[in-house]
Amino acid sequence: MPETTHRPDATGRPARFLKRRELLKYAGATLALLLTPSGATAAGAALLALRVWPAEDYTRITFESRAKVFFNFMTLKGPDRLVVDMEDVDLQSVLTNLSGKVLDSDPYIARIRAAQNRPGVVRVVVDLKAEINPQIFTIDPVGEYGHRLVIDLYPKVAPDPLLALIRTPTPLDAATGEHPENPPTPDVTLPPGDDTLVVKNDAPKRTKPARPPASRLYTIALDPGHGGEDPGAIGRRGSYEKNVTLSIGRRLKRMIDDTPGMRAMLTRDADFFVPLAQRVTKARRVQADLFVSIHADAFVRPEARGSSVFVLSEKGASSSAARLLAQHENEADLIGGVNLARQDSHLARTLLDLSQTATLNDSMKLGHAVLTALGDVNTLHKGSVEQAGFAVLKAPDIPSILVETAFISNPEEEERLNDNAYQEKMADAILRGIRRYFDANPPMQRSPIA
């Protein structure tokens, strides 16, 4: 029964090393609590929010509060469950925030329940659907968030992205040209001052291009920016960058999978957060030939507009705006919440290796091809590929670009980014750039994958 504590007892020893006499005293205090009227326990700090982000990769539970939460946790069998004791937290605020947060479709959580375990301690029990490897950590306030206690429920056996990639794709629906299990969701926008919902679902149907089969499959890793706890930029009409990038990423994946000789994987296929380094790791695990990170830019002035493409810089950024954008995007780990104690030091060393001249040259070629294609769909913010120190572009062996599709902070472009037809055009432009790059720079042959 593994147990972890983050606060020692009065003697300075962790709670799991208490002596038998101390354990009896602990049990007596618990019994006394059961005999004490519920109103006799002093209330702790009220919880500000509780959020649950379910996904196949992992499910995250976030408790947000004004003060840092000290906690202990343990896992139990028969049935599987995770027990978390939180100190100085108000029970009623936990119960109120728990309401309706767990979905039946959650792959790992059956339910979450809470009760007063002893004076000053609220016990939260997570009933599980499968064995998990929990990661529990705290995050200091950042951005709009207060203190956060994060519970990440990873499966005992992690999903294999390569196995998911080589599964037989679902046939296209003959009538609509869409995958039946993932039909496009009509976009719903609410213009300021208008109480009428406008539903847009006028995306053009796309036919599969007739191309000769390639000598091998080209694999493209698509990275929809942000997700989960990290919304990314927020438009003036309330659009979240994370939703726009996921929608464009899904459309682009469908187009790539429909193109002979190509296949695509998504670093995230739902609304959950993926640390920047893990996005690169996923791409390398499927031996991706290209890495395309999809974003929607933002600026303090609403008139800023246009599409941009960025690659990694070996030296300094190509402009002060590019440098500031890279700093902002690299803060995603702080906003989304990363367990810094569990970062892979070998991976960190790999990502810091910028002696990758050949890869950077190919990234520039890919970036130029995509930027040229984007110019057919939208105004270009800059007429050339820009460079800066984006952490998500630091794969040493995969040509990588970051596409800023448009400015979500521009009301006109925000509206277009939420339109199905425009998202289709944007995805198609990125694909045309990718195809143009491959036509001029076919990847080297390698051993076939299963």
C-alpha positions in Angstrom: 0.0 0.0 0.0 2.2 2.9 -1.2 1.8 6.1 0.7 3.3 9.6 0.3 3.2 12.5 2.7 4.2 16.1 2.2 4.1 17.2 5.9 6.0 15.5 8.8 4.5 15.0 12.2 5.5 17.0 15.2 8.7 15.0 15.7 9.8 15.8 12.1 9.2 12.2 10.9 7.0 11.5 7.9 3.6 10.2 8.8 4.2 6.8 7.4 6.8 6.1 10.0 4.6 6.7 13.1 5.1 4.3 16.0 2.3 1.9 17.2 1.4 4.1 20.2 1.1 7.2 17.9 -1.1 5.2 15.5 -3.4 4.3 18.5 -3.6 8.0 19.4 -4.4 8.7 15.7 -7.1 6.1 15.7 -8.6 7.5 18.9 -8.7 11.0 17.4 -10.6 9.5 14.4 -13.1 7.8 16.7 -13.6 11.0 18.6 -14.4 12.7 15.4 -17.1 10.2 14.6 -18.7 10.9 17.9 -18.4 14.7 17.5 -21.3 16.7 16.0 -20.5 17.8 12.4 -20.7 21.5 13.3 -18.0 21.2 15.9 -15.2 21.0 13.4 -13.7 24.3 12.4 -14.0 25.0 8.7 -10.9 25.3 6.6 -10.2 27.5 3.6 -12.8 27.4 0.9 -11.9 25.7 -2.4 -12.0 28.1 -5.3 -12.5 25.5 -8.0 -12.3 21.8 -8.9 -11.7 20.7 -12.5 -11.5 17.2 -14.1 -9.8 16.7 -17.5 -10.5 13.2 -18.8 -8.4 11.7 -21.7 -7.1 8.4 -22.8 -3.5 9.5 -22.1 -4.4 10.4 -18.5 -7.0 12.1 -16.4 -6.2 15.2 -14.4 -8.0 16.5 -11.3 -7.2 20.0 -10.2 -8.1 21.6 -6.8 -7.6 25.4 -6.8 -7.4 27.4 -3.6 -6.1 30.7 -2.2 -3.5 29.0 -0.1 -1.1 26.1 -0.7 -2.7 22.7 0.2 -0.7 20.2 2.2 -1.6 16.6 1.5 -1.0 12.9 2.0 -2.1 10.2 -0.4 -2.2 6.4 -0.7 -3.5 3.9 -3.2 -5.7 1.0 -2.1 -6.8 -2.3 -3.8 -10.0 -4.3 -3.8 -11.4 -2.2 -5.3 -8.8 0.2 -6.8 -9.0 3.6 -5.3 -6.8 6.7 -4.6 -7.1 8.3 -1.2 -6.0 11.9 -0.7 -6.0 13.7 2.6 -6.0 17.5 2.3 -5.3 19.8 5.3 -7.2 22.9 6.3 -9.7 22.8 3.4 -13.4 23.4 3.9 -15.4 20.2 3.2 -18.6 21.9 2.0 -16.6 23.8 -0.7 -15.1 20.4 -1.9 -18.6 18.8 -2.0 -20.1 21.7 -3.9 -17.3 21.8 -6.5 -17.5 18.0 -7.0 -21.0 18.1 -8.3 -21.3 16.9 -11.9 -17.5 16.9 -12.5 -17.0 13.2 -13.3 -18.2 12.0 -16.7 -19.4 8.4 -17.3 -17.0 8.3 -20.2 -13.9 9.1 -18.1 -11.5 6.2 -18.7 -10.0 6.1 -15.2 -12.5 7.6 -12.7 -15.7 5.9 -11.6 -16.6 8.6 -9.0 -15.0 11.0 -6.5 -16.3 11.3 -3.0 -15.2 13.4 0.0 -15.8 13.5 3.8 -14.3 15.0 7.0 -11.7 12.4 8.0 -10.6 14.1 11.2 -10.4 17.7 12.5 -8.7 19.9 9.9 -8.4 17.1 7.3 -10.8 16.4 4.3 -10.4 13.0 2.8 -11.1 12.7 -1.0 -11.5 9.2 -2.4 -11.2 8.6 -6.1 -12.9 5.3 -7.1 -11.0 4.0 -10.1 -11.9 2.0 -13.2 -8.4 0.7 -13.8 -5.0 0.5 -12.1 -3.2 3.8 -12.2 0.2 5.4 -11.5 -0.7 8.6 -9.7 1.4 11.8 -9.8 0.4 14.4 -7.2 2.0 17.8 -6.9 1.3 21.4 -6.1 1.7 24.5 -8.3 2.2 28.0 -7.1 -0.1 30.8 -8.4 0.5 31.7 -12.1 -1.6 33.7 -14.5 -5.3 33.6 -13.6 -4.8 30.6 -11.3 -4.3 30.5 -7.5 -2.6 27.6 -5.7 -3.3 24.3 -7.3 -3.1 20.7 -6.1 -2.9 18.5 -9.2 -3.7 14.8 -9.3 -2.6 13.1 -12.6 -4.0 9.5 -13.0 -1.8 7.7 -15.5 -2.6 4.2 -16.6 -0.3 1.3 -15.4 0.2 0.5 -19.1 0.6 3.7 -21.1 -1.1 3.9 -24.5 1.4 3.3 -27.3 1.2 6.2 -29.9 2.8 4.1 -32.6 0.2 1.3 -32.1 -2.6 3.8 -32.3 -1.0 5.3 -35.5 -0.8 2.0 -37.4 -4.4 0.9 -36.6 -6.6 0.6 -39.7 -8.4 4.0 -40.2 -12.1 4.0 -40.2 -13.5 4.2 -43.8 -15.0 7.5 -44.8 -18.7 7.9 -44.8 -19.8 7.6 -48.5 -22.4 10.4 -48.2 -20.5 13.0 -46.2 -16.9 12.2 -46.8 -16.3 12.4 -43.0 -15.2 9.8 -40.5 -18.5 8.6 -38.9 -17.1 8.5 -35.4 -15.7 12.0 -35.5 -18.2 14.2 -37.4 -17.4 17.9 -37.4 -19.1 19.8 -34.7 -21.0 22.8 -35.9 -19.4 26.0 -34.6 -21.6 28.1 -32.3 -20.8 31.8 -31.9 -22.5 34.5 -30.1 -21.8 38.0 -31.5 -21.6 40.8 -28.9 -25.0 42.3 -28.3 -26.8 39.5 -30.0 -28.8 36.9 -28.1 -29.3 34.7 -31.2 -26.9 31.7 -31.6 -25.4 31.5 -35.1 -24.6 28.0 -36.2 -22.0 27.5 -39.0 -21.5 24.2 -40.7 -20.7 25.1 -44.3 -17.4 23.4 -44.6 -16.7 22.3 -48.2 -16.6 18.5 -48.9 -13.2 17.2 -49.8 -12.3 14.5 -52.3 -9.3 12.2 -51.8 -6.4 13.4 -54.1 -5.3 11.0 -56.8 -1.5 10.6 -56.1 0.8 7.7 -56.9 1.7 5.6 -53.8 4.9 6.8 -52.0 7.8 4.5 -51.5 7.0 4.6 -47.8 4.6 6.3 -45.5 5.4 9.8 -44.5 4.4 10.4 -40.8 3.5 13.9 -39.7 3.1 14.8 -36.0 0.4 17.4 -35.5 0.5 19.4 -32.3 -2.6 21.4 -31.4 -1.3 24.0 -29.0 -2.3 24.3 -25.3 -5.2 22.3 -23.8 -6.8 21.4 -20.5 -5.7 23.8 -17.8 -4.0 25.9 -20.4 -6.5 27.7 -22.6 -4.0 29.6 -24.6 -5.0 33.0 -25.9 -8.6 34.1 -25.4 -10.4 36.1 -28.1 -12.5 39.2 -27.4 -15.6 37.1 -28.1 -14.5 34.4 -25.7 -12.9 31.9 -28.1 -10.2 29.7 -26.6 -7.1 29.1 -28.6 -6.9 25.5 -27.4 -10.3 24.7 -29.0 -9.4 26.3 -32.3 -6.1 24.6 -32.6 -7.6 21.2 -31.8 -10.4 21.6 -34.4 -7.9 22.6 -37.1 -5.6 19.8 -36.0 -8.3 17.2 -36.4 -9.3 18.5 -39.8 -5.6 18.4 -40.9 -5.2 14.9 -39.6 -8.2 13.7 -41.6 -6.8 15.3 -44.8 -3.4 13.8 -44.3 -4.8 10.4 -43.5 -6.8 10.6 -46.8 -3.7 11.4 -48.8 -1.9 8.3 -50.2 1.5 7.8 -48.7 0.9 9.9 -45.6 -0.4 9.5 -42.1 -0.7 11.8 -39.1 -0.8 11.6 -35.3 -2.1 14.2 -32.9 -0.1 15.0 -29.7 -3.5 15.5 -28.1 -6.9 14.5 -29.5 -9.0 15.9 -26.7 -9.1 18.8 -24.3 -6.2 17.9 -22.0 -2.8 19.4 -21.3 0.4 17.9 -22.7 3.8 19.2 -21.4 6.0 20.7 -24.2 8.7 18.1 -23.9 6.1 15.3 -24.0 4.8 16.6 -27.3 8.3 16.2 -28.8 8.6 12.8 -27.2 5.4 11.6 -28.8 6.6 12.7 -32.2 9.9 10.9 -31.8 8.2 7.7 -30.6 6.3 7.4 -33.9 9.4 8.3 -35.9 7.7 11.4 -37.3 9.1 12.9 -40.5 7.7 16.3 -39.7 6.4 18.2 -36.6 3.7 20.9 -37.1 2.6 22.8 -34.0 -0.7 24.7 -34.5 -1.5 27.9 -32.7 -3.6 31.1 -32.9 -1.7 34.3 -32.2 -2.7 37.2 -29.9 -1.6 40.8 -29.4 -2.6 43.6 -27.1 -3.9 45.7 -30.0 -6.9 44.2 -31.9 -5.8 45.4 -35.3 -2.8 42.9 -35.4 -3.7 40.3 -38.1 -2.3 37.6 -40.4 -0.7 34.2 -40.4 2.9 33.4 -39.5 5.3 30.5 -39.5 8.2 30.0 -37.0 11.1 27.7 -36.7 13.7 27.2 -34.0 16.6 29.7 -33.7 20.1 28.5 -33.0 21.0 32.0 -31.9 18.7 34.9 -31.1 15.1 35.5 -32.3 14.6 37.1 -35.7 12.6 39.9 -34.1 11.6 41.2 -30.7 8.0 40.1 -31.4 9.2 36.5 -32.2 11.2 36.5 -29.0 8.2 37.6 -26.9 5.9 35.1 -28.6 8.4 32.2 -27.9 8.5 33.3 -24.2 4.7 33.3 -24.1 4.4 29.9 -25.7 7.1 28.4 -23.5 5.1 29.4 -20.4 2.6 26.8 -21.3 4.1 24.3 -18.9 3.7 26.9 -16.1 0.0 27.5 -16.9 -0.9 23.9 -17.8 1.0 22.5 -14.8 4.0 20.2 -15.0 5.4 18.0 -12.3 9.0 19.3 -12.4 10.2 16.5 -10.1 9.4 13.9 -12.8 11.0 15.5 -15.8 13.4 13.2 -17.7 16.9 14.7 -17.4 18.1 12.7 -20.5 15.2 14.3 -22.5 16.1 17.7 -21.2 19.7 17.3 -22.4 18.5 16.2 -25.8 16.1 19.1 -26.2 18.9 21.5 -25.3 21.1 20.2 -28.1 20.9 22.9 -30.7 23.7 21.5 -32.9 21.1 20.4 -35.5 22.0 22.4 -38.6 20.6 19.9 -41.1 17.3 19.7 -39.2 17.0 23.5 -38.9 17.7 23.9 -42.7 14.9 21.4 -43.4 12.6 23.3 -41.0 13.2 26.5 -42.9 12.3 24.8 -46.2 9.1 23.3 -44.7 8.2 26.7 -43.1 8.6 28.5 -46.3 6.5 26.0 -48.2 3.7 26.2 -45.6 3.9 30.0 -45.3 3.5 30.4 -49.1 0.4 28.2 -49.1 -1.1 30.1 -46.1 -0.8 33.3 -48.2 -3.5 31.9 -50.5 -5.9 31.8 -47.5 -5.0 34.7 -45.3 -3.0 37.8 -45.0 0.6 37.1 -43.9 1.7 38.9 -40.8 5.3 38.6 -42.0 6.4 37.7 -45.5 9.2 35.4 -44.3 9.7 32.5 -41.9 10.6 33.8 -38.4 12.9 32.2 -35.8 12.9 32.1 -32.0 13.6 29.7 -29.1 10.3 27.7 -29.0 10.7 24.8 -26.7 8.2 22.7 -28.6 10.4 22.9 -31.8 13.6 21.4 -30.2 13.4 17.9 -31.6 17.0 17.4 -32.8 16.1 15.1 -35.7 12.6 16.2 -36.9 12.0 19.2 -39.1 9.6 21.3 -37.0 7.5 24.4 -37.5 5.0 26.4 -35.5 2.1 27.8 -37.4 0.2 30.9 -36.0 -2.9 30.5 -38.1 -4.3 34.0 -37.4 -4.7 36.5 -34.6 -7.5 35.3 -32.2 -7.2 38.8 -30.6 -8.5 40.3 -33.9 -12.3 40.2 -33.8 -12.5 39.6 -37.6 -9.9 36.8 -37.6 -11.4 35.3 -34.4 -14.7 35.0 -36.2 -13.0 33.3 -39.2 -11.1 31.0 -36.9 -14.4 29.7 -35.5 -15.8 29.0 -39.0 -15.8 25.5 -40.3 -15.1 26.5 -43.9 -12.2 28.7 -42.9 -10.7 26.0 -40.7 -10.9 23.6 -43.7 -9.1 26.1 -45.9 -6.4 26.7 -43.3 -5.8 22.9 -42.8 -5.8 22.4 -46.6 -3.2 25.2 -47.0 -0.9 23.6 -44.4 -1.3 20.2 -46.2 -0.4 21.8 -49.5 2.7 23.2 -48.0 3.7 19.8 -46.5 3.2 18.1 -49.9 5.2 20.8 -51.6 8.0 20.2 -49.1 8.0 16.4 -49.6 8.0 16.8 -53.4 11.2 18.7 -53.2 12.7 17.0 -50.1 11.6 13.3 -49.9 12.8 11.8 -46.6 15.4 9.1 -46.6 14.3 5.4 -46.7 14.2 3.6 -43.4 13.3 0.1 -42.1 9.5 -0.5 -42.4 7.4 -0.3 -39.2 4.8 -2.9 -38.5 
